[in-house]
Amino acid sequence: MTPPEQPTQGWDTSGSLEALRELVTTGARVNHVVARRAGISDTELVTLEHLAREQIGPAEVARRLEVSTAAATGIVDRLVSRGHVERRPHAADRRRTELVLTESGRGEVVGHLLPMFIALDQLDRGFTAEEREVVERYLRGAIAAFERVLEP
């Protein structure tokens, strides 16, 4: 495997690139601090965040966290024992299990992050529709750039 091409001459930083770097770094710190405050691991917090968006099963938790199914089972077991997640039979396929976020689990995610959500909402409301379009285009492009690292 050949190493990726190094940035060439002319690779300059900008205010937007510096801000993006700070955002990524701060975002990682936020997850770590929130997990610590909630008394759970970083991976347990990420699992709660996934479950706050949609119901998935243990196998999907393993896939999204890029861990073994045994490790995912341990993560889910700990969240169940804390009352943050419930296992339920899948509605369409009784052989499968769905994970359901409880009010306790939702409180762990939202309760710690609510001040951030409020501040972000206020920030967003301060932009015009045209400015939000530019910000969204930039952020979606940044997501696509990040995803290049995730490609095999």
Secondary structure, DSSP 8 states (H G I E B T S, - for coil): --------TT----HHHHHHHHHHHHHHHHHHHHHHHHTS-HHHHHHHHHHHH--B-HHHHHHHHT--HHHHHHHHHHHHHTTSEEEEE-SS-TTSEEEEE-HHHHHHHHHHHHHHHHHHHHHHHTS-HHHHHHHHHHHHHHHHHHHHHH--
